[in-house]
Structure formats: C-alpha cells, structure tokens
Amino acid sequence: MTPLVTAAVLLAAVTHASWNAIAHRITDKLVGFTLIAGGGMLIGLAMVPFVPFPAAGAWPYLIASAVIHVVYYVLLMKSFRLGDFGQAYPIARGTAPLVVTALAAVFAHEVPDGWAAAGIAVSCAGLTGVALWGLRGRRPNWAAIGAALATGLSIAAYTVVDGLGVRAAGSSLSYIAWLMAVEGVAVPAYALYRWRGELLGVLRPFAAVGLLGAALSVAAYGLVLWAQTKAELAPIAALRESSIIVGAAIGAVFFKERFGAPRIAAAGLLVVGIGLMLHAA
C-alpha cells in the first residue's frame, strides 16, 4: 500500500459514498439505479474504442462480475428502500473487508501478515463501530439489516472476482470499460420492460443528478481496479470502505441522520488502521 495507491483508494471512497448518496436521494430506487447503471454503460461504451481489448483470461471474471453486480444492485436498492442511508450503507460496506480477506487468502493466495493484518483488523473495528452506531437507540429493522448484510456479501464476491480479473486483463482501463458496458445493460433493460414508452418521461426529472452518480460510480470503481493491480486485495478492501465514514457524514449533513461521538472514535480507529497498512508498505 504505497502512498499513491492509498490516495487513489481514499479518493475512490469519497466518490463511492457520493454516488450512493445520490442513489439514496432519488426516491424511486429503480429510477436512480437505471440512470447510474445506464450512464455507466454509456461511459464504458465510449471508452471501449480507446482501450485495449481485455485478454482472454479476463472474460470469465468479467462475465461473473457482471452477474454479481446485477445482484448487488438489486440488493442495494432493497436495502436503501428498507433502511436509512446511515444504517444500510455502513452495514453493507462494513461486511465486505473481512470476507474479502478470507476469499483473497483462498483464491488469490494473499494472506496479510504483520502490520498489514493489524491495519485490516483495526480498520474493520472502526467500520463495525460505524455500522453498530447506526443501529443504536432504535428497534432493529431485520429486513433492512438482512438486505444490507447480503449486499455486503455481494460486494466481497465482486471485489475478489474483479481483483483477479483486472490482473488477468492486462489493462485496468480496458477491464473497467468492458465491465461497465456489460453490467450496465440489465437494470435499464428491466426499466424499459417495466415502463416501456414512458421510460424517458420517468427518467427525465432525475437525469442530471443520476448521470452525475454514474460518472462518480465509474471513477470510484476504476480507481479501485487500478489499485488492485498494485497491491493486495484485502488492504484495499479495508481502505476502500473508509467510504463508510464519508457516508455517515453525508447522512448526517444531507439526510439529518445522527453522527455522534462513537462514529468520530470509529473514524479515528480507521485512521490508525490506514497508518498501520502504510507502515506495512
């Protein structure tokens, strides 16, 4: 985890929390995710002529990732529908790093040790603190929590699949372009089927903000994919989920959700974890 990789992943965390907040702010979740997925598809298609074709070994990962991303979109829409942004987002994102650590050890033979393992553990403690604070003082909404946990498992799955795929592709730009082009078809296709001739009219009031979300989404994941070619998957996953802190701040400022001292303490733990991972480099 060099300083450049760390900076890239932290920037990805900010842009990722921002596009998720945009998706949450659009009342009709299908409208929001149609614009974000469809806009990502258009950006990917625009990039395709200018990037190398992914190596043959990357395509099984690309196809698998596209399927997992569709599942992720469905679960994320459901978790946003059922729960507060400040609750659903931290649980979904906070679930992923430890699962990625286990999957990366099995499938990528990456076992963090020493400072890196300590950094991941401390960061995950901070992320868990943010997630638990989102549940404080209220009756648990188990349906929302279950959807958010399932979303986190899908995040872990596509993180590892894409980490292996982007390394096999030979170019992170080619992988992100083709991934966006392939995965972005499903949600707009369903929206077209559902609304048929009314699609443009339904999307038009939210087009500008939705397409901004799409651009942020592509930028966020493109940075992560590049970082996955430079460092191990588990530390990147833990660092990327610092977006939880950004998401909690967005929830407090824009959605009037609680932040509180425990979240500040959790953010401090995350900073310590980042320092430990940088020390490992």
PEJO-V233775 format. One record per residue. N is the residue number from 1. PHI is phi as a letter, one per 20 degrees, with the letter a starting at -180 (none if undefined). Layout:
<<N:PHI> <N:PHI>>
//
This chain:
<<1:none> <2:f> <3:g> <4:f> <5:f> <6:g> <7:f> <8:f> <9:f> <10:f> <11:f> <12:f> <13:f> <14:f> <15:f> <16:f> <17:f> <18:f> <19:f> <20:f> <21:f> <22:f> <23:f> <24:f> <25:f> <26:f> <27:g> <28:e> <29:f> <30:f> <31:f> <32:f> <33:f> <34:f> <35:f> <36:f> <37:f> <38:f> <39:f> <40:f> <41:f> <42:f> <43:f> <44:f> <45:f> <46:f> <47:f> <48:g> <49:f> <50:d> <51:c> <52:f> <53:f> <54:g> <55:g> <56:g> <57:f> <58:e> <59:f> <60:g> <61:f> <62:f> <63:f> <64:f> <65:f> <66:f> <67:f> <68:f> <69:f> <70:f> <71:g> <72:f> <73:g> <74:f> <75:f> <76:f> <77:g> <78:f> <79:f> <80:f> <81:f> <82:e> <83:c> <84:f> <85:g> <86:f> <87:e> <88:f> <89:f> <90:f> <91:f> <92:f> <93:f> <94:f> <95:f> <96:f> <97:g> <98:f> <99:f> <100:f> <101:g> <102:f> <103:f> <104:f> <105:f> <106:f> <107:e> <108:d> <109:l> <110:d> <111:d> <112:f> <113:c> <114:l> <115:f> <116:f> <117:f> <118:f> <119:f> <120:f> <121:f> <122:f> <123:f> <124:f> <125:f> <126:f> <127:f> <128:f> <129:g> <130:f> <131:f> <132:f> <133:f> <134:f> <135:e> <136:f> <137:m> <138:b> <139:f> <140:g> <141:e> <142:f> <143:f> <144:f> <145:f> <146:f> <147:f> <148:f> <149:f> <150:f> <151:f> <152:f> <153:f> <154:f> <155:f> <156:f> <157:f> <158:f> <159:f> <160:f> <161:g> <162:f> <163:f> <164:f> <165:f> <166:f> <167:f> <168:e> <169:f> <170:n> <171:b> <172:f> <173:f> <174:f> <175:f> <176:f> <177:f> <178:f> <179:f> <180:f> <181:f> <182:e> <183:f> <184:f> <185:f> <186:f> <187:f> <188:f> <189:f> <190:f> <191:f> <192:f> <193:f> <194:f> <195:d> <196:l> <197:f> <198:e> <199:g> <200:f> <201:f> <202:f> <203:e> <204:g> <205:f> <206:d> <207:f> <208:f> <209:f> <210:f> <211:f> <212:f> <213:g> <214:f> <215:f> <216:f> <217:f> <218:f> <219:f> <220:f> <221:f> <222:f> <223:f> <224:f> <225:f> <226:f> <227:f> <228:f> <229:e> <230:d> <231:b> <232:f> <233:f> <234:f> <235:f> <236:f> <237:f> <238:f> <239:f> <240:f> <241:f> <242:f> <243:g> <244:g> <245:f> <246:f> <247:f> <248:f> <249:f> <250:f> <251:g> <252:f> <253:f> <254:e> <255:d> <256:l> <257:e> <258:f> <259:d> <260:n> <261:g> <262:g> <263:f> <264:f> <265:f> <266:f> <267:f> <268:f> <269:f> <270:f> <271:f> <272:f> <273:f> <274:f> <275:f> <276:f> <277:f> <278:f> <279:f> <280:f> <281:f>>
//
